[in-house]
Amino acid sequence: MNIPKNLKYTKSDEWIRAEGTQGSMGLSDYAQGQLSDIVYVEVLAKKGDALAQGKPIASVESVKAASEVYLPAGGTVTEINAALATAPELLNKDPYGEGWMVKFTLANPAELDSLMDSKTYEAYCAGRQH
């Protein structure tokens, strides 16, 4: 399982890469592994939307299940990964790279303090495996 150390994670398996007040986010490697083959991604937010931490930002469907994706920190959407509409498998192939979902300006960078670091997230995932 790939859990990059420079990211923060949520209990609902989203990651965020924050650089100053700019953030990008997506689904973790653990999440894409649990979902299996992702066949559909719909980003619910639009560029310019201001959303609170924990609000649904996207919907993902796989051969196994459908799942909501939540914003790990509040902010204003600046960019949406349009490639996911035609290539949802990017979430499986490269969840931390080409599989990013949304970029946004953080409303309150202090919200990042409520998220898990890589070590905590790794332990959290290990505790859920059967």
The first five atom37 places (N, CA, C, CB, O) and aatype in JSON, in Angstrom:
{
  "aatype": [12, 2, 9, 14, 11, 2, 10, 11, 18, 16, 11, 15, 3, 6, 17, 9, 1, 0, 6, 7, 16, 5, 7, 15, 12, 7, 10, 15, 3, 18, 0, 5, 7, 5, 10, 15, 3, 9, 19, 18, 19, 6, 19, 10, 0, 11, 11, 7, 3, 0, 10, 0, 5, 7, 11, 14, 9, 0, 15, 19, 6, 15, 19, 11, 0, 0, 15, 6, 19, 18, 10, 14, 0, 7, 7, 16, 19, 16, 6, 9, 2, 0, 0, 10, 0, 16, 0, 14, 6, 10, 10, 2, 11, 3, 14, 18, 7, 6, 7, 17, 12, 19, 11, 13, 16, 10, 0, 2, 14, 0, 6, 10, 3, 15, 10, 12, 3, 15, 11, 16, 18, 6, 0, 18, 4, 0, 7, 1, 5, 8],
  "atom_mask": [
    [1, 1, 1, 1, 1],
    [1, 1, 1, 1, 1],
    [1, 1, 1, 1, 1],
    [1, 1, 1, 1, 1],
    [1, 1, 1, 1, 1],
    [1, 1, 1, 1, 1],
    [1, 1, 1, 1, 1],
    [1, 1, 1, 1, 1],
    [1, 1, 1, 1, 1],
    [1, 1, 1, 1, 1],
    [1, 1, 1, 1, 1],
    [1, 1, 1, 1, 1],
    [1, 1, 1, 1, 1],
    [1, 1, 1, 1, 1],
    [1, 1, 1, 1, 1],
    [1, 1, 1, 1, 1],
    [1, 1, 1, 1, 1],
    [1, 1, 1, 1, 1],
    [1, 1, 1, 1, 1],
    [1, 1, 1, 0, 1],
    [1, 1, 1, 1, 1],
    [1, 1, 1, 1, 1],
    [1, 1, 1, 0, 1],
    [1, 1, 1, 1, 1],
    [1, 1, 1, 1, 1],
    [1, 1, 1, 0, 1],
    [1, 1, 1, 1, 1],
    [1, 1, 1, 1, 1],
    [1, 1, 1, 1, 1],
    [1, 1, 1, 1, 1],
    [1, 1, 1, 1, 1],
    [1, 1, 1, 1, 1],
    [1, 1, 1, 0, 1],
    [1, 1, 1, 1, 1],
    [1, 1, 1, 1, 1],
    [1, 1, 1, 1, 1],
    [1, 1, 1, 1, 1],
    [1, 1, 1, 1, 1],
    [1, 1, 1, 1, 1],
    [1, 1, 1, 1, 1],
    [1, 1, 1, 1, 1],
    [1, 1, 1, 1, 1],
    [1, 1, 1, 1, 1],
    [1, 1, 1, 1, 1],
    [1, 1, 1, 1, 1],
    [1, 1, 1, 1, 1],
    [1, 1, 1, 1, 1],
    [1, 1, 1, 0, 1],
    [1, 1, 1, 1, 1],
    [1, 1, 1, 1, 1],
    [1, 1, 1, 1, 1],
    [1, 1, 1, 1, 1],
    [1, 1, 1, 1, 1],
    [1, 1, 1, 0, 1],
    [1, 1, 1, 1, 1],
    [1, 1, 1, 1, 1],
    [1, 1, 1, 1, 1],
    [1, 1, 1, 1, 1],
    [1, 1, 1, 1, 1],
    [1, 1, 1, 1, 1],
    [1, 1, 1, 1, 1],
    [1, 1, 1, 1, 1],
    [1, 1, 1, 1, 1],
    [1, 1, 1, 1, 1],
    [1, 1, 1, 1, 1],
    [1, 1, 1, 1, 1],
    [1, 1, 1, 1, 1],
    [1, 1, 1, 1, 1],
    [1, 1, 1, 1, 1],
    [1, 1, 1, 1, 1],
    [1, 1, 1, 1, 1],
    [1, 1, 1, 1, 1],
    [1, 1, 1, 1, 1],
    [1, 1, 1, 0, 1],
    [1, 1, 1, 0, 1],
    [1, 1, 1, 1, 1],
    [1, 1, 1, 1, 1],
    [1, 1, 1, 1, 1],
    [1, 1, 1, 1, 1],
    [1, 1, 1, 1, 1],
    [1, 1, 1, 1, 1],
    [1, 1, 1, 1, 1],
    [1, 1, 1, 1, 1],
    [1, 1, 1, 1, 1],
    [1, 1, 1, 1, 1],
    [1, 1, 1, 1, 1],
    [1, 1, 1, 1, 1],
    [1, 1, 1, 1, 1],
    [1, 1, 1, 1, 1],
    [1, 1, 1, 1, 1],
    [1, 1, 1, 1, 1],
    [1, 1, 1, 1, 1],
    [1, 1, 1, 1, 1],
    [1, 1, 1, 1, 1],
    [1, 1, 1, 1, 1],
    [1, 1, 1, 1, 1],
    [1, 1, 1, 0, 1],
    [1, 1, 1, 1, 1],
    [1, 1, 1, 0, 1],
    [1, 1, 1, 1, 1],
    [1, 1, 1, 1, 1],
    [1, 1, 1, 1, 1],
    [1, 1, 1, 1, 1],
    [1, 1, 1, 1, 1],
    [1, 1, 1, 1, 1],
    [1, 1, 1, 1, 1],
    [1, 1, 1, 1, 1],
    [1, 1, 1, 1, 1],
    [1, 1, 1, 1, 1],
    [1, 1, 1, 1, 1],
    [1, 1, 1, 1, 1],
    [1, 1, 1, 1, 1],
    [1, 1, 1, 1, 1],
    [1, 1, 1, 1, 1],
    [1, 1, 1, 1, 1],
    [1, 1, 1, 1, 1],
    [1, 1, 1, 1, 1],
    [1, 1, 1, 1, 1],
    [1, 1, 1, 1, 1],
    [1, 1, 1, 1, 1],
    [1, 1, 1, 1, 1],
    [1, 1, 1, 1, 1],
    [1, 1, 1, 1, 1],
    [1, 1, 1, 1, 1],
    [1, 1, 1, 1, 1],
    [1, 1, 1, 1, 1],
    [1, 1, 1, 0, 1],
    [1, 1, 1, 1, 1],
    [1, 1, 1, 1, 1],
    [1, 1, 1, 1, 1]
  ],
  "atom_positions": [
    [[0.86, -1.19, 0.0], [0.0, 0.0, 0.0], [0.9, 1.25, 0.0], [-0.97, 0.0, 1.24], [1.83, 1.37, 0.79]],
    [[0.59, 2.14, -0.9], [1.38, 3.36, -1.06], [0.75, 4.49, -0.23], [1.47, 3.77, -2.56], [-0.39, 4.88, -0.49]],
    [[1.49, 5.01, 0.76], [1.0, 6.11, 1.6], [2.1, 7.17, 1.66], [0.62, 5.6, 3.06], [2.93, 7.15, 2.57]],
    [[2.11, 8.11, 0.69], [3.16, 9.13, 0.69], [3.2, 9.92, 2.0], [2.94, 10.09, -0.47], [2.17, 10.28, 2.57]],
    [[4.42, 10.19, 2.46], [4.63, 10.87, 3.74], [4.29, 12.36, 3.71], [6.06, 10.7, 4.18], [4.03, 12.96, 4.75]],
    [[4.28, 12.97, 2.52], [4.07, 14.42, 2.42], [2.6, 14.81, 2.33], [4.8, 14.96, 1.23], [2.29, 15.98, 2.1]],
    [[1.69, 13.85, 2.51], [0.26, 14.13, 2.4], [-0.42, 13.96, 3.75], [-0.39, 13.2, 1.37], [0.15, 13.39, 4.68]],
    [[-1.64, 14.48, 3.86], [-2.49, 14.27, 5.03], [-3.69, 13.44, 4.56], [-2.95, 15.65, 5.68], [-4.03, 13.45, 3.38]],
    [[-4.32, 12.73, 5.49], [-5.37, 11.77, 5.14], [-6.59, 11.92, 6.04], [-4.83, 10.35, 5.22], [-6.5, 12.38, 7.18]],
    [[-7.75, 11.52, 5.49], [-9.0, 11.54, 6.26], [-9.41, 10.11, 6.6], [-10.12, 12.26, 5.47], [-8.89, 9.16, 6.01]],
    [[-10.33, 9.95, 7.54], [-10.85, 8.63, 7.89], [-11.71, 8.06, 6.76], [-11.66, 8.69, 9.19], [-11.96, 6.86, 6.72]],
    [[-12.16, 8.92, 5.85], [-12.94, 8.43, 4.69], [-12.05, 8.24, 3.47], [-14.08, 9.41, 4.36], [-12.54, 8.12, 2.35]],
    [[-10.72, 8.21, 3.69], [-9.72, 7.8, 2.69], [-9.44, 8.81, 1.58], [-10.15, 6.53, 2.07], [-9.07, 8.41, 0.47]],
    [[-9.61, 10.09, 1.85], [-9.14, 11.12, 0.91], [-7.75, 11.56, 1.35], [-10.14, 12.33, 0.86], [-7.4, 11.49, 2.52]],
    [[-6.97, 12.03, 0.39], [-5.67, 12.62, 0.7], [-5.7, 14.09, 0.28], [-4.51, 11.85, -0.02], [-6.49, 14.5, -0.57]],
    [[-4.82, 14.86, 0.89], [-4.64, 16.26, 0.5], [-3.15, 16.58, 0.48], [-5.41, 17.22, 1.47], [-2.4, 16.22, 1.4]],
    [[-2.74, 17.24, -0.57], [-1.38, 17.77, -0.68], [-1.52, 19.28, -0.57], [-0.66, 17.33, -2.05], [-2.09, 19.92, -1.46]],
    [[-1.01, 19.86, 0.5], [-1.13, 21.3, 0.72], [0.23, 21.96, 0.49], [-1.66, 21.61, 2.13], [1.25, 21.51, 1.02]],
    [[0.21, 23.02, -0.29], [1.41, 23.84, -0.53], [1.0, 25.28, -0.29], [2.0, 23.63, -1.99], [0.4, 25.92, -1.15]],
    [[1.33, 25.78, 0.9], [0.87, 27.11, 1.28], [-0.64, 27.08, 1.44], [0.0, 0.0, 0.0], [-1.16, 26.29, 2.23]],
    [[-1.34, 27.93, 0.71], [-2.81, 27.97, 0.8], [-3.46, 27.18, -0.33], [-3.3, 29.41, 0.79], [-4.69, 27.2, -0.47]],
    [[-2.66, 26.51, -1.15], [-3.2, 25.73, -2.26], [-3.22, 24.24, -1.89], [-2.37, 25.95, -3.55], [-2.27, 23.72, -1.31]],
    [[-4.31, 23.57, -2.23], [-4.41, 22.15, -1.95], [-4.88, 21.39, -3.17], [0.0, 0.0, 0.0], [-5.6, 21.92, -4.01]],
    [[-4.46, 20.14, -3.26], [-5.02, 19.23, -4.24], [-5.41, 17.97, -3.48], [-4.01, 18.92, -5.42], [-4.81, 17.65, -2.45]],
    [[-6.42, 17.26, -3.98], [-6.91, 16.11, -3.23], [-7.37, 15.01, -4.17], [-8.04, 16.52, -2.3], [-7.59, 15.21, -5.36]],
    [[-7.51, 13.83, -3.58], [-8.0, 12.68, -4.31], [-8.26, 11.53, -3.36], [0.0, 0.0, 0.0], [-8.3, 11.72, -2.14]],
    [[-8.44, 10.34, -3.92], [-8.67, 9.13, -3.13], [-7.34, 8.43, -2.87], [-9.65, 8.18, -3.85], [-6.47, 8.4, -3.73]],
    [[-7.2, 7.87, -1.68], [-5.95, 7.19, -1.33], [-5.8, 5.86, -2.06], [-5.89, 6.95, 0.17], [-6.76, 5.32, -2.61]],
    [[-4.59, 5.36, -2.05], [-4.29, 4.06, -2.64], [-5.11, 2.98, -1.94], [-2.78, 3.74, -2.55], [-5.6, 2.05, -2.59]],
    [[-5.26, 3.08, -0.63], [-6.07, 2.12, 0.12], [-7.51, 2.11, -0.42], [-6.06, 2.45, 1.63], [-8.08, 1.05, -0.66]],
    [[-8.08, 3.3, -0.6], [-9.47, 3.41, -1.07], [-9.63, 2.82, -2.45], [-9.91, 4.88, -1.08], [-10.57, 2.05, -2.69]],
    [[-8.73, 3.15, -3.37], [-8.88, 2.63, -4.72], [-8.71, 1.11, -4.72], [-7.85, 3.28, -5.67], [-9.33, 0.41, -5.53]],
    [[-7.88, 0.59, -3.83], [-7.71, -0.85, -3.72], [-8.97, -1.54, -3.21], [0.0, 0.0, 0.0], [-9.32, -2.63, -3.67]],
    [[-9.64, -0.91, -2.26], [-10.88, -1.45, -1.72], [-12.01, -1.4, -2.75], [-11.3, -0.68, -0.46], [-12.81, -2.33, -2.85]],
    [[-12.05, -0.31, -3.51], [-13.1, -0.16, -4.53], [-12.88, -1.08, -5.72], [-13.16, 1.28, -5.0], [-13.84, -1.48, -6.38]],
    [[-11.63, -1.41, -6.0], [-11.25, -2.21, -7.16], [-11.34, -1.35, -8.42], [-12.16, -3.46, -7.29], [-11.0, -0.17, -8.37]],
    [[-11.79, -1.91, -9.53], [-11.76, -1.19, -10.81], [-12.77, -0.05, -10.83], [-12.03, -2.15, -11.96], [-13.98, -0.28, -10.84]],
    [[-12.27, 1.18, -10.84], [-13.14, 2.36, -10.87], [-13.58, 2.61, -12.31], [-12.41, 3.62, -10.28], [-12.76, 2.71, -13.22]],
    [[-14.91, 2.7, -12.49], [-15.46, 2.81, -13.85], [-16.13, 4.16, -14.12], [-16.47, 1.69, -14.07], [-16.43, 4.48, -15.27]],
    [[-16.35, 4.96, -13.07], [-17.04, 6.23, -13.27], [-16.67, 7.19, -12.16], [-18.58, 6.02, -13.32], [-16.64, 6.82, -10.98]],
    [[-16.39, 8.43, -12.53], [-16.11, 9.49, -11.56], [-16.93, 10.71, -11.95], [-14.57, 9.84, -11.51], [-16.91, 11.13, -13.11]],
    [[-17.65, 11.27, -10.99], [-18.37, 12.51, -11.22], [-17.97, 13.5, -10.14], [-19.91, 12.29, -11.23], [-18.24, 13.29, -8.95]],
    [[-17.32, 14.58, -10.56], [-16.98, 15.64, -9.61], [-18.22, 16.52, -9.48], [-15.71, 16.48, -10.07], [-18.69, 17.08, -10.47]],
    [[-18.74, 16.64, -8.26], [-19.99, 17.35, -8.02], [-19.79, 18.86, -7.94], [-20.62, 16.85, -6.74], [-20.7, 19.63, -8.22]],
    [[-18.59, 19.26, -7.56], [-18.31, 20.69, -7.4], [-17.92, 21.31, -8.74], [-17.18, 20.91, -6.36], [-17.51, 20.62, -9.67]],
    [[-18.08, 22.61, -8.81], [-17.67, 23.36, -9.99], [-16.6, 24.37, -9.59], [-18.89, 24.08, -10.65], [-16.49, 24.76, -8.43]],
    [[-15.81, 24.79, -10.57], [-14.79, 25.79, -10.32], [-15.44, 27.03, -9.71], [-14.04, 26.16, -11.64], [-16.45, 27.51, -10.2]],
    [[-14.85, 27.54, -8.64], [-15.39, 28.72, -7.96], [-16.27, 28.39, -6.77], [0.0, 0.0, 0.0], [-16.58, 29.28, -5.98]],
    [[-16.69, 27.12, -6.62], [-17.51, 26.73, -5.48], [-16.69, 26.82, -4.19], [-18.07, 25.29, -5.66], [-15.54, 26.37, -4.14]],
    [[-17.27, 27.4, -3.16], [-16.66, 27.44, -1.83], [-17.35, 26.39, -0.98], [-16.76, 28.88, -1.18], [-18.56, 26.48, -0.75]],
    [[-16.6, 25.41, -0.52], [-17.17, 24.28, 0.21], [-16.49, 24.11, 1.57], [-17.04, 22.99, -0.6], [-15.31, 24.42, 1.74]],
    [[-17.26, 23.63, 2.52], [-16.74, 23.4, 3.86], [-16.06, 22.03, 3.94], [-17.87, 23.49, 4.91], [-16.33, 21.14, 3.14]],
    [[-15.18, 21.9, 4.92], [-14.51, 20.62, 5.18], [-15.56, 19.54, 5.36], [-13.59, 20.72, 6.42], [-16.55, 19.74, 6.07]],
    [[-15.34, 18.38, 4.73], [-16.24, 17.24, 4.9], [-17.43, 17.22, 3.96], [0.0, 0.0, 0.0], [-18.23, 16.28, 4.0]],
    [[-17.58, 18.23, 3.11], [-18.69, 18.26, 2.16], [-18.4, 17.31, 0.99], [-18.94, 19.7, 1.64], [-17.24, 17.19, 0.58]],
    [[-19.43, 16.64, 0.44], [-19.21, 15.78, -0.71], [-18.68, 16.59, -1.9], [-20.51, 15.05, -1.1], [-19.21, 17.65, -2.22]],
    [[-17.63, 16.07, -2.53], [-17.01, 16.77, -3.65], [-17.13, 15.94, -4.93], [-15.54, 17.07, -3.35], [-17.08, 16.48, -6.03]],
    [[-17.28, 14.62, -4.77], [-17.35, 13.76, -5.95], [-18.03, 12.44, -5.6], [-15.94, 13.49, -6.52], [-18.2, 12.09, -4.43]],
    [[-18.42, 11.74, -6.65], [-18.99, 10.41, -6.53], [-18.18, 9.48, -7.42], [-20.51, 10.41, -6.93], [-17.84, 9.82, -8.55]],
    [[-17.86, 8.31, -6.89], [-17.03, 7.35, -7.61], [-17.77, 6.02, -7.65], [-15.62, 7.2, -6.94], [-18.33, 5.58, -6.64]],
    [[-17.77, 5.38, -8.81], [-18.37, 4.06, -8.93], [-17.33, 3.08, -9.42], [-19.59, 4.08, -9.87], [-16.53, 3.39, -10.31]],
    [[-17.35, 1.89, -8.82], [-16.44, 0.83, -9.24], [-17.27, -0.41, -9.54], [-15.35, 0.54, -8.16], [-18.49, -0.4, -9.41]],
    [[-16.59, -1.47, -9.94], [-17.3, -2.72, -10.18], [-17.87, -3.29, -8.88], [-16.37, -3.74, -10.85], [-18.77, -4.12, -8.91]],
    [[-17.35, -2.84, -7.73], [-17.79, -3.35, -6.43], [-18.84, -2.46, -5.75], [-16.6, -3.48, -5.52], [-19.78, -2.97, -5.15]],
    [[-18.68, -1.12, -5.85], [-19.5, -0.23, -5.02], [-19.48, 1.2, -5.56], [-19.02, -0.25, -3.56], [-18.66, 1.57, -6.41]],
    [[-20.4, 1.99, -5.03], [-20.4, 3.43, -5.28], [-19.99, 4.1, -3.97], [-21.81, 3.96, -5.8], [-20.31, 3.61, -2.89]],
    [[-19.28, 5.22, -4.09], [-18.77, 5.86, -2.89], [-18.74, 7.37, -3.08], [-17.36, 5.34, -2.55], [-18.46, 7.87, -4.17]],
    [[-19.03, 8.1, -2.01], [-18.9, 9.55, -2.01], [-17.46, 9.9, -1.64], [-19.91, 10.21, -1.02], [-16.8, 9.18, -0.89]],
    [[-16.99, 11.01, -2.18], [-15.67, 11.53, -1.86], [-15.87, 12.89, -1.2], [-14.74, 11.63, -3.15], [-16.64, 13.71, -1.7]],
    [[-15.19, 13.13, -0.09], [-15.4, 14.33, 0.7], [-14.18, 15.24, 0.68], [-15.76, 13.97, 2.13], [-13.04, 14.78, 0.59]],
    [[-14.43, 16.54, 0.77], [-13.35, 17.53, 0.78], [-12.61, 17.45, 2.13], [-13.91, 18.97, 0.54], [-13.23, 17.62, 3.18]],
    [[-11.29, 17.18, 2.11], [-10.56, 17.02, 3.36], [-10.36, 18.31, 4.15], [-9.22, 16.42, 3.07], [-10.11, 18.27, 5.36]],
    [[-10.47, 19.45, 3.49], [-10.37, 20.75, 4.16], [-11.2, 21.74, 3.34], [-8.85, 21.24, 4.29], [-11.29, 21.61, 2.12]],
    [[-11.8, 22.69, 4.01], [-12.65, 23.65, 3.31], [-11.86, 24.55, 2.38], [0.0, 0.0, 0.0], [-10.68, 24.83, 2.61]],
    [[-12.53, 25.02, 1.33], [-11.86, 25.92, 0.41], [-12.67, 26.2, -0.84], [0.0, 0.0, 0.0], [-13.81, 25.75, -0.97]],
    [[-12.06, 26.94, -1.75], [-12.7, 27.32, -3.01], [-12.04, 26.56, -4.15], [-12.61, 28.85, -3.24], [-10.82, 26.61, -4.33]],
    [[-12.86, 25.85, -4.91], [-12.37, 25.01, -6.01], [-11.74, 25.9, -7.09], [-13.52, 24.16, -6.61], [-12.35, 26.86, -7.56]],
    [[-10.5, 25.56, -7.48], [-9.81, 26.31, -8.53], [-9.63, 25.48, -9.81], [-8.45, 26.77, -8.02], [-9.47, 26.04, -10.89]],
    [[-9.66, 24.16, -9.67], [-9.45, 23.32, -10.85], [-10.05, 21.94, -10.6], [-7.94, 23.21, -11.19], [-10.0, 21.42, -9.48]],
    [[-10.61, 21.34, -11.65], [-11.17, 20.0, -11.59], [-10.44, 19.15, -12.62], [-12.72, 20.01, -11.84], [-10.2, 19.61, -13.74]],
    [[-10.09, 17.94, -12.25], [-9.39, 17.04, -13.17], [-10.38, 16.48, -14.19], [-8.69, 15.89, -12.4], [-11.03, 15.46, -13.94]],
    [[-10.5, 17.15, -15.33], [-11.45, 16.76, -16.37], [-11.11, 15.4, -16.97], [-11.48, 17.8, -17.47], [-12.0, 14.73, -17.5]],
    [[-9.87, 14.97, -16.89], [-9.47, 13.68, -17.47], [-10.2, 12.51, -16.83], [-7.97, 13.49, -17.32], [-10.37, 11.47, -17.47]],
    [[-10.63, 12.66, -15.57], [-11.29, 11.55, -14.88], [-12.63, 11.19, -15.51], [-11.49, 11.92, -13.41], [-13.08, 10.05, -15.37]],
    [[-13.28, 12.13, -16.19], [-14.57, 11.85, -16.82], [-14.44, 10.78, -17.9], [-15.16, 13.12, -17.42], [-15.33, 9.95, -18.07]],
    [[-13.33, 10.81, -18.63], [-13.13, 9.84, -19.7], [-12.13, 8.75, -19.34], [-12.66, 10.54, -20.94], [-12.04, 7.73, -20.03]],
    [[-11.38, 8.95, -18.26], [-10.38, 7.96, -17.84], [-10.44, 7.76, -16.32], [-8.96, 8.41, -18.26], [-9.47, 8.07, -15.62]],
    [[-11.57, 7.24, -15.8], [-11.69, 7.06, -14.34], [-10.65, 6.1, -13.77], [-13.08, 6.55, -14.01], [-10.37, 6.13, -12.57]],
    [[-10.08, 5.25, -14.63], [-9.08, 4.3, -14.16], [-7.8, 4.98, -13.66], [-8.73, 3.35, -15.27], [-6.97, 4.33, -13.03]],
    [[-7.64, 6.3, -13.94], [-6.49, 7.03, -13.39], [-6.48, 6.97, -11.86], [-6.52, 8.51, -13.86], [-5.41, 7.0, -11.25]],
    [[-7.66, 6.87, -11.24], [-7.72, 6.75, -9.78], [-7.08, 5.46, -9.32], [-9.18, 6.82, -9.29], [-6.48, 5.42, -8.24]],
    [[-7.19, 4.39, -10.12], [-6.55, 3.13, -9.77], [-5.06, 3.15, -10.11], [-7.23, 1.97, -10.51], [-4.24, 2.69, -9.31]],
    [[-4.72, 3.67, -11.27], [-3.34, 3.6, -11.77], [-2.4, 4.56, -11.06], [-3.31, 3.89, -13.25], [-1.25, 4.21, -10.79]],
    [[-2.87, 5.76, -10.75], [-1.98, 6.8, -10.22], [-2.76, 7.71, -9.25], [-1.37, 7.64, -11.37], [-2.96, 8.89, -9.54]],
    [[-3.2, 7.15, -8.09], [-4.09, 7.92, -7.2], [-3.49, 9.22, -6.66], [-4.48, 7.06, -6.06], [-4.23, 10.15, -6.35]],
    [[-2.15, 9.28, -6.56], [-1.53, 10.49, -6.0], [-0.95, 11.41, -7.07], [-0.43, 10.1, -5.04], [-0.45, 12.48, -6.75]],
    [[-1.03, 10.99, -8.32], [-0.48, 11.79, -9.42], [-1.59, 12.21, -10.37], [0.0, 0.0, 0.0], [-2.36, 13.13, -10.08]],
    [[-1.67, 11.53, -11.51], [-2.67, 11.88, -12.52], [-4.11, 11.66, -12.05], [-2.43, 11.09, -13.78], [-5.05, 12.14, -12.67]],
    [[-4.27, 10.92, -10.95], [-5.6, 10.64, -10.42], [-6.1, 11.67, -9.42], [0.0, 0.0, 0.0], [-7.1, 11.43, -8.74]],
    [[-5.43, 12.82, -9.32], [-5.94, 13.87, -8.42], [-7.35, 14.26, -8.9], [-4.98, 15.14, -8.41], [-7.68, 14.1, -10.08]],
    [[-8.18, 14.75, -7.99], [-9.57, 15.05, -8.34], [-9.85, 16.54, -8.45], [-10.5, 14.44, -7.32], [-10.4, 17.01, -9.44]],
    [[-9.46, 17.28, -7.42], [-9.79, 18.7, -7.34], [-8.61, 19.47, -6.75], [-11.07, 18.93, -6.49], [-7.92, 18.97, -5.86]],
    [[-8.4, 20.68, -7.25], [-7.44, 21.61, -6.63], [-8.26, 22.77, -6.07], [-6.35, 22.11, -7.67], [-9.28, 23.15, -6.64]],
    [[-7.8, 23.31, -4.96], [-8.58, 24.38, -4.31], [-7.69, 25.25, -3.44], [-9.7, 23.79, -3.48], [-6.59, 24.86, -3.05]],
    [[-8.2, 26.45, -3.15], [-7.55, 27.36, -2.22], [-8.12, 27.09, -0.84], [-7.76, 28.86, -2.63], [-9.33, 27.14, -0.64]],
    [[-7.25, 26.8, 0.12], [-7.69, 26.48, 1.48], [-8.31, 27.71, 2.14], [-6.51, 25.96, 2.31], [-7.75, 28.8, 2.1]],
    [[-9.47, 27.51, 2.76], [-10.13, 28.59, 3.49], [-9.47, 28.78, 4.86], [-11.63, 28.3, 3.65], [-9.32, 29.9, 5.34]],
    [[-9.07, 27.66, 5.48], [-8.49, 27.7, 6.82], [-7.44, 26.59, 6.92], [-9.6, 27.53, 7.92], [-7.77, 25.46, 7.27]],
    [[-6.16, 26.91, 6.62], [-5.12, 25.88, 6.66], [-5.02, 25.15, 8.0], [-3.8, 26.5, 6.36], [-4.48, 24.04, 8.04]],
    [[-5.53, 25.72, 9.08], [-5.49, 25.06, 10.39], [-6.33, 23.78, 10.39], [-5.98, 26.01, 11.48], [-6.12, 22.91, 11.23]],
    [[-7.29, 23.66, 9.44], [-8.09, 22.43, 9.36], [-7.21, 21.21, 9.06], [-9.18, 22.57, 8.29], [-7.59, 20.08, 9.38]],
    [[-6.07, 21.43, 8.45], [-5.16, 20.32, 8.14], [-4.69, 19.62, 9.41], [-3.95, 20.83, 7.34], [-4.35, 18.44, 9.38]],
    [[-4.67, 20.35, 10.53], [-4.23, 19.78, 11.8], [-5.16, 18.66, 12.28], [-4.14, 20.86, 12.85], [-4.76, 17.84, 13.1]],
    [[-6.4, 18.63, 11.79], [-7.36, 17.6, 12.21], [-7.21, 16.31, 11.4], [-8.78, 18.13, 12.08], [-7.89, 15.32, 11.68]],
    [[-6.34, 16.32, 10.39], [-6.16, 15.16, 9.52], [-5.0, 14.29, 9.99], [-5.93, 15.61, 8.07], [-4.16, 14.72, 10.78]],
    [[-4.96, 13.06, 9.49], [-3.92, 12.11, 9.87], [-2.66, 12.28, 9.02], [-4.44, 10.67, 9.75], [-2.74, 12.59, 7.83]],
    [[-1.49, 12.09, 9.65], [-0.26, 12.02, 8.87], [-0.12, 10.6, 8.33], [1.0, 12.42, 9.74], [-0.96, 9.75, 8.62]],
    [[0.92, 10.35, 7.54], [1.06, 9.05, 6.86], [1.16, 7.89, 7.85], [2.28, 9.07, 5.96], [0.57, 6.84, 7.6]],
    [[1.9, 8.04, 8.95], [2.06, 6.95, 9.92], [0.73, 6.61, 10.58], [3.1, 7.32, 10.99], [0.38, 5.44, 10.73]],
    [[-0.01, 7.64, 10.98], [-1.3, 7.43, 11.64], [-2.28, 6.78, 10.66], [-1.87, 8.76, 12.17], [-3.03, 5.88, 11.03]],
    [[-2.27, 7.25, 9.41], [-3.18, 6.7, 8.41], [-2.83, 5.25, 8.09], [-3.12, 7.55, 7.12], [-3.72, 4.41, 7.92]],
    [[-1.54, 4.94, 8.03], [-1.12, 3.57, 7.76], [-1.63, 2.63, 8.85], [0.42, 3.48, 7.66], [-2.13, 1.55, 8.56]],
    [[-1.51, 3.05, 10.11], [-2.0, 2.25, 11.23], [-3.52, 2.13, 11.17], [-1.57, 2.88, 12.57], [-4.07, 1.07, 11.45]],
    [[-4.2, 3.22, 10.81], [-5.66, 3.21, 10.68], [-6.1, 2.2, 9.62], [-6.19, 4.64, 10.32], [-7.02, 1.42, 9.85]],
    [[-5.44, 2.2, 8.46], [-5.77, 1.26, 7.39], [-5.48, -0.18, 7.82], [-4.97, 1.59, 6.11], [-6.28, -1.07, 7.55]],
    [[-4.36, -0.41, 8.49], [-4.0, -1.76, 8.94], [-5.02, -2.3, 9.9], [-2.62, -1.76, 9.6], [-5.28, -3.51, 9.91]],
    [[-5.61, -1.44, 10.71], [-6.62, -1.86, 11.67], [-7.94, -2.25, 11.03], [0.0, 0.0, 0.0], [-8.77, -2.89, 11.67]],
    [[-8.15, -1.86, 9.77], [-9.41, -2.16, 9.08], [-9.3, -3.38, 8.18], [-9.84, -0.98, 8.25], [-10.31, -3.87, 7.68]],
    [[-8.09, -3.89, 7.96], [-7.93, -5.02, 7.03], [-8.35, -6.31, 7.71], [-6.47, -5.13, 6.54], [-8.17, -6.51, 8.91]],
    [[-8.92, -7.17, 6.91], [-9.47, -8.43, 7.43], [-8.42, -9.51, 7.45], [-10.67, -8.89, 6.6], [-8.7, -10.64, 7.86]]
  ]
}
